[in-house]
Amino acid sequence: MLHWIWKFILGIVVGLLARMVLPGAQHMGLLMTGLLGVIGSYAGHGLAHAVGLESGEKPSGRVFSAIISIAGAVLILFVGQKFIH
């Protein structure tokens, strides 16, 4: 259970960073921002794995992992803005 809480807290951070990167008004609360971060993180890592990019366990791999998570969340947010609104 604690694993999911930690994942959601990191999702909030990733979602907030993605919302800062993409300009415009995103009308979503804290719950949706957290879900955006979690789903974006999975999407980013899935795409990175599909094209052969691996993050690894080194500190530089963790930075790469964070960048991929934020990029995935930005992609999800961008697609949502273009096709839902």
PyRosetta script that sets phi, psi and omega in degrees:
from pyrosetta import init, pose_from_sequence

init()
pose = pose_from_sequence("MLHWIWKFILGIVVGLLARMVLPGAQHMGLLMTGLLGVIGSYAGHGLAHAVGLESGEKPSGRVFSAIISIAGAVLILFVGQKFIH")
pose.set_psi(1, -41.0)
pose.set_omega(1, -179.7)
pose.set_phi(2, -63.6)
pose.set_psi(2, -31.8)
pose.set_omega(2, 177.8)
pose.set_phi(3, -60.0)
pose.set_psi(3, -43.3)
pose.set_omega(3, -179.0)
pose.set_phi(4, -69.8)
pose.set_psi(4, -35.8)
pose.set_omega(4, 177.2)
pose.set_phi(5, -65.2)
pose.set_psi(5, -44.9)
pose.set_omega(5, 178.9)
pose.set_phi(6, -63.0)
pose.set_psi(6, -41.5)
pose.set_omega(6, 179.1)
pose.set_phi(7, -62.5)
pose.set_psi(7, -38.9)
pose.set_omega(7, 179.3)
pose.set_phi(8, -69.6)
pose.set_psi(8, -39.4)
pose.set_omega(8, 177.8)
pose.set_phi(9, -62.9)
pose.set_psi(9, -43.9)
pose.set_omega(9, 175.9)
pose.set_phi(10, -65.5)
pose.set_psi(10, -34.3)
pose.set_omega(10, 176.6)
pose.set_phi(11, -62.6)
pose.set_psi(11, -37.8)
pose.set_omega(11, 177.0)
pose.set_phi(12, -62.4)
pose.set_psi(12, -44.5)
pose.set_omega(12, 180.0)
pose.set_phi(13, -63.2)
pose.set_psi(13, -46.6)
pose.set_omega(13, 179.8)
pose.set_phi(14, -63.5)
pose.set_psi(14, -42.9)
pose.set_omega(14, 179.0)
pose.set_phi(15, -62.9)
pose.set_psi(15, -41.5)
pose.set_omega(15, 177.8)
pose.set_phi(16, -64.6)
pose.set_psi(16, -41.5)
pose.set_omega(16, 177.8)
pose.set_phi(17, -64.8)
pose.set_psi(17, -39.3)
pose.set_omega(17, 178.1)
pose.set_phi(18, -65.1)
pose.set_psi(18, -38.9)
pose.set_omega(18, 178.6)
pose.set_phi(19, -67.8)
pose.set_psi(19, -29.9)
pose.set_omega(19, 176.6)
pose.set_phi(20, -72.6)
pose.set_psi(20, -34.5)
pose.set_omega(20, -177.9)
pose.set_phi(21, -71.9)
pose.set_psi(21, -42.1)
pose.set_omega(21, -176.5)
pose.set_phi(22, -91.2)
pose.set_psi(22, 118.7)
pose.set_omega(22, -177.9)
pose.set_phi(23, -71.6)
pose.set_psi(23, 159.3)
pose.set_omega(23, 178.6)
pose.set_phi(24, 112.8)
pose.set_psi(24, 169.1)
pose.set_omega(24, -179.1)
pose.set_phi(25, -90.7)
pose.set_psi(25, 120.7)
pose.set_omega(25, 174.1)
pose.set_phi(26, -108.8)
pose.set_psi(26, 114.4)
pose.set_omega(26, -177.0)
pose.set_phi(27, -90.1)
pose.set_psi(27, 86.3)
pose.set_omega(27, 178.2)
pose.set_phi(28, -149.0)
pose.set_psi(28, 148.2)
pose.set_omega(28, -179.6)
pose.set_phi(29, -88.8)
pose.set_psi(29, -167.4)
pose.set_omega(29, -177.5)
pose.set_phi(30, -66.2)
pose.set_psi(30, -39.5)
pose.set_omega(30, 179.8)
pose.set_phi(31, -63.2)
pose.set_psi(31, -46.6)
pose.set_omega(31, -180.0)
pose.set_phi(32, -68.7)
pose.set_psi(32, -33.2)
pose.set_omega(32, 176.8)
pose.set_phi(33, -65.5)
pose.set_psi(33, -41.7)
pose.set_omega(33, 177.1)
pose.set_phi(34, -64.0)
pose.set_psi(34, -42.7)
pose.set_omega(34, 177.8)
pose.set_phi(35, -65.1)
pose.set_psi(35, -38.8)
pose.set_omega(35, 176.2)
pose.set_phi(36, -58.3)
pose.set_psi(36, -45.3)
pose.set_omega(36, -179.5)
pose.set_phi(37, -64.8)
pose.set_psi(37, -42.2)
pose.set_omega(37, -179.3)
pose.set_phi(38, -68.1)
pose.set_psi(38, -48.7)
pose.set_omega(38, -179.2)
pose.set_phi(39, -65.7)
pose.set_psi(39, -40.8)
pose.set_omega(39, 177.9)
pose.set_phi(40, -63.5)
pose.set_psi(40, -36.7)
pose.set_omega(40, 177.9)
pose.set_phi(41, -64.4)
pose.set_psi(41, -45.6)
pose.set_omega(41, 177.4)
pose.set_phi(42, -63.8)
pose.set_psi(42, -40.9)
pose.set_omega(42, 179.7)
pose.set_phi(43, -65.0)
pose.set_psi(43, -44.6)
pose.set_omega(43, 179.8)
pose.set_phi(44, -62.9)
pose.set_psi(44, -43.3)
pose.set_omega(44, -179.9)
pose.set_phi(45, -70.8)
pose.set_psi(45, -33.7)
pose.set_omega(45, 176.5)
pose.set_phi(46, -65.7)
pose.set_psi(46, -43.6)
pose.set_omega(46, 177.5)
pose.set_phi(47, -65.5)
pose.set_psi(47, -41.3)
pose.set_omega(47, 179.3)
pose.set_phi(48, -63.3)
pose.set_psi(48, -40.9)
pose.set_omega(48, 178.8)
pose.set_phi(49, -67.5)
pose.set_psi(49, -36.7)
pose.set_omega(49, -178.8)
pose.set_phi(50, -65.4)
pose.set_psi(50, -33.3)
pose.set_omega(50, 179.8)
pose.set_phi(51, -94.8)
pose.set_psi(51, 4.0)
pose.set_omega(51, 173.3)
pose.set_phi(52, 93.2)
pose.set_psi(52, 14.7)
pose.set_omega(52, 177.5)
pose.set_phi(53, -95.0)
pose.set_psi(53, 127.6)
pose.set_omega(53, 179.0)
pose.set_phi(54, -119.0)
pose.set_psi(54, 143.8)
pose.set_omega(54, -175.9)
pose.set_phi(55, -88.1)
pose.set_psi(55, -41.1)
pose.set_omega(55, 179.9)
pose.set_phi(56, 80.5)
pose.set_psi(56, -178.7)
pose.set_omega(56, -176.5)
pose.set_phi(57, -106.6)
pose.set_psi(57, -0.2)
pose.set_omega(57, 177.9)
pose.set_phi(58, -72.4)
pose.set_psi(58, 159.9)
pose.set_omega(58, 177.7)
pose.set_phi(59, -55.8)
pose.set_psi(59, -37.7)
pose.set_omega(59, 177.5)
pose.set_phi(60, -66.3)
pose.set_psi(60, -29.7)
pose.set_omega(60, 176.2)
pose.set_phi(61, -68.1)
pose.set_psi(61, -33.8)
pose.set_omega(61, 177.8)
pose.set_phi(62, -68.8)
pose.set_psi(62, -37.1)
pose.set_omega(62, 176.8)
pose.set_phi(63, -65.6)
pose.set_psi(63, -44.3)
pose.set_omega(63, 177.1)
pose.set_phi(64, -60.5)
pose.set_psi(64, -41.1)
pose.set_omega(64, 178.9)
pose.set_phi(65, -62.2)
pose.set_psi(65, -41.4)
pose.set_omega(65, 178.2)
pose.set_phi(66, -65.3)
pose.set_psi(66, -41.5)
pose.set_omega(66, 179.2)
pose.set_phi(67, -64.6)
pose.set_psi(67, -42.4)
pose.set_omega(67, 178.4)
pose.set_phi(68, -63.9)
pose.set_psi(68, -39.1)
pose.set_omega(68, 178.5)
pose.set_phi(69, -62.9)
pose.set_psi(69, -45.4)
pose.set_omega(69, -179.9)
pose.set_phi(70, -67.3)
pose.set_psi(70, -40.3)
pose.set_omega(70, 178.5)
pose.set_phi(71, -62.8)
pose.set_psi(71, -40.2)
pose.set_omega(71, 177.3)
pose.set_phi(72, -64.2)
pose.set_psi(72, -40.4)
pose.set_omega(72, 178.1)
pose.set_phi(73, -67.2)
pose.set_psi(73, -38.1)
pose.set_omega(73, 176.6)
pose.set_phi(74, -64.1)
pose.set_psi(74, -41.5)
pose.set_omega(74, 178.6)
pose.set_phi(75, -61.9)
pose.set_psi(75, -45.8)
pose.set_omega(75, 178.5)
pose.set_phi(76, -62.2)
pose.set_psi(76, -43.2)
pose.set_omega(76, 179.6)
pose.set_phi(77, -64.8)
pose.set_psi(77, -41.9)
pose.set_omega(77, 179.0)
pose.set_phi(78, -62.6)
pose.set_psi(78, -47.9)
pose.set_omega(78, 179.1)
pose.set_phi(79, -62.0)
pose.set_psi(79, -41.3)
pose.set_omega(79, 178.3)
pose.set_phi(80, -62.4)
pose.set_psi(80, -40.0)
pose.set_omega(80, 179.2)
pose.set_phi(81, -69.1)
pose.set_psi(81, -37.8)
pose.set_omega(81, -176.2)
pose.set_phi(82, -77.4)
pose.set_psi(82, -38.0)
pose.set_omega(82, -171.7)
pose.set_phi(83, -103.5)
pose.set_psi(83, -20.0)
pose.set_omega(83, -178.2)
pose.set_phi(84, -93.2)
pose.set_psi(84, -37.8)
pose.set_omega(84, -177.3)
pose.set_phi(85, -87.8)
pose.dump_pdb("model.pdb")
